[in-house]
Amino acid sequence: MPKIEQSNTLIFSAVKWHGYIVAGVFLIYGGIKIVLSFLDRTFADIGQSFVFLLVGLLLISIVMAYRSGKLWGWYGLVTVNSAVILLSLFGLGHVESIVLLAISLLALTALMSPAIKSSVFNTP
Protein backbone atom coordinates (compact mmCIF):
# COMPACT_ATOMS: atom_id res chain seq x y z
CA MET A 1 0.00 0.00 0.00
CA PRO A 2 1.56 3.33 -1.01
CA LYS A 3 2.12 5.95 1.66
CA ILE A 4 2.77 9.64 1.40
CA GLU A 5 6.37 10.44 2.23
CA GLN A 6 6.55 12.54 5.40
CA SER A 7 7.00 16.06 4.21
CA ASN A 8 7.55 18.97 6.56
CA THR A 9 7.12 21.59 3.90
CA LEU A 10 5.06 24.69 4.43
CA ILE A 11 2.58 23.53 1.78
CA PHE A 12 2.03 20.19 3.55
CA SER A 13 1.43 21.93 6.89
CA ALA A 14 -0.88 24.55 5.39
CA VAL A 15 -3.11 21.93 3.77
CA LYS A 16 -3.14 19.88 6.95
CA TRP A 17 -4.17 22.83 9.12
CA HIS A 18 -6.78 23.92 6.58
CA GLY A 19 -8.33 20.47 6.92
CA TYR A 20 -8.25 20.64 10.70
CA ILE A 21 -9.93 24.06 10.69
CA VAL A 22 -12.70 22.94 8.32
CA ALA A 23 -13.31 19.78 10.36
CA GLY A 24 -13.29 21.79 13.58
CA VAL A 25 -15.89 24.18 12.22
CA PHE A 26 -18.21 21.27 11.42
CA LEU A 27 -17.64 19.70 14.85
CA ILE A 28 -18.19 22.93 16.75
CA TYR A 29 -21.27 23.91 14.73
CA GLY A 30 -22.86 20.47 15.11
CA GLY A 31 -22.04 20.22 18.81
CA ILE A 32 -23.31 23.68 19.65
CA LYS A 33 -26.52 23.18 17.64
CA ILE A 34 -27.18 19.91 19.54
CA VAL A 35 -26.64 21.57 22.93
CA LEU A 36 -28.79 24.56 22.00
CA SER A 37 -31.60 22.36 20.71
CA PHE A 38 -31.66 20.54 24.06
CA LEU A 39 -31.63 23.82 25.97
CA ASP A 40 -34.39 25.34 23.82
CA ARG A 41 -36.36 22.06 23.74
CA THR A 42 -36.67 22.27 19.96
CA PHE A 43 -35.85 18.92 18.45
CA ALA A 44 -37.22 19.52 14.96
CA ASP A 45 -33.86 19.79 13.20
CA ILE A 46 -31.58 17.91 15.58
CA GLY A 47 -30.88 15.31 12.90
CA GLN A 48 -29.16 17.93 10.78
CA SER A 49 -26.93 18.81 13.73
CA PHE A 50 -25.87 15.17 14.09
CA VAL A 51 -25.06 15.09 10.37
CA PHE A 52 -22.74 18.10 10.82
CA LEU A 53 -21.12 16.34 13.76
CA LEU A 54 -20.58 13.14 11.75
CA VAL A 55 -19.19 15.07 8.77
CA GLY A 56 -16.75 16.77 11.14
CA LEU A 57 -15.61 13.40 12.50
CA LEU A 58 -15.19 12.07 8.96
CA LEU A 59 -13.14 15.12 7.97
CA ILE A 60 -10.94 14.72 11.06
CA SER A 61 -10.23 11.12 10.07
CA ILE A 62 -9.35 12.19 6.52
CA VAL A 63 -6.96 14.88 7.77
CA MET A 64 -5.35 12.49 10.24
CA ALA A 65 -4.83 9.98 7.42
CA TYR A 66 -3.22 12.71 5.32
CA ARG A 67 -1.01 13.71 8.23
CA SER A 68 0.11 10.13 8.84
CA GLY A 69 0.97 9.67 5.18
CA LYS A 70 -1.85 7.50 3.88
CA LEU A 71 -2.72 7.87 0.22
CA TRP A 72 -6.48 7.83 0.83
CA GLY A 73 -6.06 10.91 3.05
CA TRP A 74 -4.73 12.86 0.06
CA TYR A 75 -7.58 11.62 -2.14
CA GLY A 76 -10.07 12.51 0.59
CA LEU A 77 -8.79 16.07 0.89
CA VAL A 78 -8.85 16.50 -2.90
CA THR A 79 -12.45 15.25 -2.95
CA VAL A 80 -13.58 17.47 -0.07
CA ASN A 81 -11.99 20.61 -1.51
CA SER A 82 -13.42 19.84 -4.96
CA ALA A 83 -16.88 19.40 -3.46
CA VAL A 84 -16.59 22.71 -1.59
CA ILE A 85 -15.53 24.45 -4.80
CA LEU A 86 -18.47 23.00 -6.74
CA LEU A 87 -20.96 23.88 -4.01
CA SER A 88 -19.54 27.40 -3.72
CA LEU A 89 -19.99 27.97 -7.43
CA PHE A 90 -23.75 27.62 -6.97
CA GLY A 91 -23.84 30.41 -4.38
CA LEU A 92 -21.60 33.03 -5.95
CA GLY A 93 -24.05 35.76 -4.98
CA HIS A 94 -22.96 35.50 -1.36
CA VAL A 95 -19.66 36.79 -0.02
CA GLU A 96 -19.20 33.69 2.14
CA SER A 97 -19.31 31.45 -0.92
CA ILE A 98 -16.68 33.51 -2.68
CA VAL A 99 -14.39 33.32 0.38
CA LEU A 100 -14.92 29.54 0.67
CA LEU A 101 -14.26 29.18 -3.05
CA ALA A 102 -10.98 31.09 -2.81
CA ILE A 103 -9.74 29.22 0.28
CA SER A 104 -10.63 25.79 -1.08
CA LEU A 105 -9.13 26.65 -4.45
CA LEU A 106 -5.88 27.57 -2.70
CA ALA A 107 -5.94 24.32 -0.73
CA LEU A 108 -6.64 22.28 -3.87
CA THR A 109 -3.84 24.06 -5.70
CA ALA A 110 -1.51 23.26 -2.80
CA LEU A 111 -2.56 19.61 -2.90
CA MET A 112 -1.77 19.51 -6.61
CA SER A 113 1.61 21.20 -6.19
CA PRO A 114 4.63 19.28 -7.45
CA ALA A 115 6.11 18.92 -3.95
CA ILE A 116 3.02 17.22 -2.54
CA LYS A 117 2.22 15.17 -5.67
CA SER A 118 5.75 13.83 -5.90
CA SER A 119 5.63 12.69 -2.28
CA VAL A 120 2.18 11.15 -2.77
CA PHE A 121 3.02 9.18 -5.88
CA ASN A 122 6.70 8.59 -5.01
CA THR A 123 8.05 10.24 -8.13
CA PRO A 124 11.28 12.22 -8.19
C-alpha positions in Angstrom: 0.0 0.0 0.0 1.6 3.3 -1.0 2.1 5.9 1.7 2.8 9.6 1.4 6.4 10.4 2.2 6.5 12.5 5.4 7.0 16.1 4.2 7.6 19.0 6.6 7.1 21.6 3.9 5.1 24.7 4.4 2.6 23.5 1.8 2.0 20.2 3.6 1.4 21.9 6.9 -0.9 24.6 5.4 -3.1 21.9 3.8 -3.1 19.9 7.0 -4.2 22.8 9.1 -6.8 23.9 6.6 -8.3 20.5 6.9 -8.3 20.6 10.7 -9.9 24.1 10.7 -12.7 22.9 8.3 -13.3 19.8 10.4 -13.3 21.8 13.6 -15.9 24.2 12.2 -18.2 21.3 11.4 -17.6 19.7 14.8 -18.2 22.9 16.7 -21.3 23.9 14.7 -22.9 20.5 15.1 -22.0 20.2 18.8 -23.3 23.7 19.7 -26.5 23.2 17.6 -27.2 19.9 19.5 -26.6 21.6 22.9 -28.8 24.6 22.0 -31.6 22.4 20.7 -31.7 20.5 24.1 -31.6 23.8 26.0 -34.4 25.3 23.8 -36.4 22.1 23.7 -36.7 22.3 20.0 -35.8 18.9 18.5 -37.2 19.5 15.0 -33.9 19.8 13.2 -31.6 17.9 15.6 -30.9 15.3 12.9 -29.2 17.9 10.8 -26.9 18.8 13.7 -25.9 15.2 14.1 -25.1 15.1 10.4 -22.7 18.1 10.8 -21.1 16.3 13.8 -20.6 13.1 11.8 -19.2 15.1 8.8 -16.8 16.8 11.1 -15.6 13.4 12.5 -15.2 12.1 9.0 -13.1 15.1 8.0 -10.9 14.7 11.1 -10.2 11.1 10.1 -9.3 12.2 6.5 -7.0 14.9 7.8 -5.3 12.5 10.2 -4.8 10.0 7.4 -3.2 12.7 5.3 -1.0 13.7 8.2 0.1 10.1 8.8 1.0 9.7 5.2 -1.9 7.5 3.9 -2.7 7.9 0.2 -6.5 7.8 0.8 -6.1 10.9 3.0 -4.7 12.9 0.1 -7.6 11.6 -2.1 -10.1 12.5 0.6 -8.8 16.1 0.9 -8.9 16.5 -2.9 -12.5 15.2 -2.9 -13.6 17.5 -0.1 -12.0 20.6 -1.5 -13.4 19.8 -5.0 -16.9 19.4 -3.5 -16.6 22.7 -1.6 -15.5 24.4 -4.8 -18.5 23.0 -6.7 -21.0 23.9 -4.0 -19.5 27.4 -3.7 -20.0 28.0 -7.4 -23.8 27.6 -7.0 -23.8 30.4 -4.4 -21.6 33.0 -6.0 -24.0 35.8 -5.0 -23.0 35.5 -1.4 -19.7 36.8 0.0 -19.2 33.7 2.1 -19.3 31.5 -0.9 -16.7 33.5 -2.7 -14.4 33.3 0.4 -14.9 29.5 0.7 -14.3 29.2 -3.0 -11.0 31.1 -2.8 -9.7 29.2 0.3 -10.6 25.8 -1.1 -9.1 26.7 -4.4 -5.9 27.6 -2.7 -5.9 24.3 -0.7 -6.6 22.3 -3.9 -3.8 24.1 -5.7 -1.5 23.3 -2.8 -2.6 19.6 -2.9 -1.8 19.5 -6.6 1.6 21.2 -6.2 4.6 19.3 -7.5 6.1 18.9 -4.0 3.0 17.2 -2.5 2.2 15.2 -5.7 5.8 13.8 -5.9 5.6 12.7 -2.3 2.2 11.2 -2.8 3.0 9.2 -5.9 6.7 8.6 -5.0 8.0 10.2 -8.1 11.3 12.2 -8.2 
